[in-house]
Amino acid sequence: MITDDRYFAEAHLPRELPHRDAAVSQLSRALAPAVNGQRADDVLVTGPSGVGKTALARFILRKLDEEAAVRSAIVRSLGKTAGAVVRDAINEHPAPVTVHRGTPTAELPDILRDHFTDPFVLVLDEADDLPQTDVLDMLVGVPNVSIVAIAHNRAEWLADIDQRYR
């Protein structure tokens, strides 16, 4: 029986993810180019609530940071506008720039391009409604930003992407 309540805290991250070797390897391979200063692959991580999708992403980000100080951020995107998601990403990055709610959304991709000169892994958590926003349009042209989208249903998410980009 677990009696220490910190293990249930969302911020708790175990040192190992038992029985997740395949998922750890797959996500590690996708993000490995960032260790060498290159843009990593974009990834979609899906599964039901509570299976550890976010824990997996946080685990890999910690390893990337330990290996090569790869910059990353986790932004919850559910219910947010595209501008709010990208503003949060910019504000989570250690670049010497901060944007506020009044910064025009159209300027945000240029700010990313100008200030994100090293690989940056952006985890968009709770990204189920992401395909209905302009977030991907805003981020796709930024050379050093890699996206890890975390959602519940792979088929629905990809169908929404297909519908948007037909």
N, C-alpha and C positions, 0 to 999 in steps of 0.2 A: 504494500500500500504506500502511495506517495503522500507524505505528510508535509513536505516543504512546498508552500503555495507559490514560490517564485518559479517553479517549473511550469506553472499554468499561465504565467504572464506572457503576453504577446511578444515582449522584447527578449524573452529567454531564447537562447540559441544553443543547442547542444554542441559539444565538440565533435561528435560523429552523428551520422544519420544511418543507423542500422537498417539493413534490408533495402536501401535506396541506391545501391552501387550503380545500377544501370542508369538511373536518372541523373545521378551525380556525374557519371562519366559523360553522358550525352550533353548535358548543359556545360560541363567543363570544356569539352571539345569545341562547342559552338562559340564560347567566349574566349578561348585560348589566344586568338590573334591579338587581343588587347594586351596580353602580357608582352608581346613583341612590338608594341606601339602601333598596331594596326587596328582598324575598325573590326569589331567582332560581328558575328552573324546575328541577325534578328531571330528571336525564338518565341514560340507560343507554348506556354505551359498550361495544361488543362487538367481538370479533375474535380471531383465533388468537394464540397466544403469539408475542411478538417483533415484532408489527406497529407497536408504539409507542403503545398505548392510554394507558399511564401517562405516557409522555413528553408526549403531547398534553395530558393533564390538567394536568401540572406546567407546561407551556408557557403554557396559558391562565391558570392561577393566578398565575403570575409577571406576566403582562400586567395582570390585575385588580389585583394589588397595586401595580404601577407606576402605573396610571391613577387608582386611588381608594383605595388601602390597604384593599382588601376582605380581610377575615380568612378564612383557609382552613386546612384541614389534610388530610393524606392519611393514612389509617389502613388498614393491611392487615387484612382481616377474615377471611380463609380459616381455618377451623378454630377461630375464637374464639367464645365465647358472646356473646349480645347484650349482656350487662352489660360484658364486657371491651371490646367495640368502642366502646360509648358512653362508658365510663370513659376509654379512650384519646382519644376525640374531645374530651372535656372537658379532659383534661390537655394536649392540643395547643393548645387555645384560649388566647389571652392574658388571658382573664378572671381576676380575682383569686380563683379557686377551684381547689382541687385535690381530687381524689377518690382513694381508695385501694381496694384489692381488697375491703375490708370494708364499703365503702359499699353499703347495700342497693340492689339493682337497681331496685326500685320507686321509689326516690327520684331516680334519674338524670334522667328527663324533667323533673321539677320544677326540678332544678338547671339544666338547659339553658334552660328557660323564664325562670328568674329572672336568669341571668347572661349569656345570649346575646341582648343587646338590639339589636345591629346585625346586618346580614346576615352569614351564615357559610356558606361553601361547604365541605361535607364530602365528600371523595372517599373512597369505600370501595373500595379496591383489592383485587383477588383476591376479588371478591364472589360467586363462583359458588355458594357454599352459603348466601348471605345469605337467600334466600327460606325456608329451613328454620329460621330463627331469628326472634326477636321484635324485631330491630333496627328494621325499618321501622315496626312498630307503635309503638315507643318514640319514633321521630323524627318521625313524620307529624304529630303535634300540636304540634310546636315551631315557632312562627310564623316565626322568622328563619333556620332551618336548611334549606339546600338540599342535596340529595344527588346526587352523581355516582357511580353504581355502575359499576364496571368488571368485566366478566365475559368469558368466552370465547364462549359460545354463546347468542345472543339468544333463539332459539326455546325452548331448554330453560329458561332463566332465567325467561322470561315464562310458560311453562307451569307452572313451580313456583309462581310468584306466583298464577296463576289457581287452581291446586289449593289453595293455602293460604287464599285469600279467597273460596272458593265458599260 
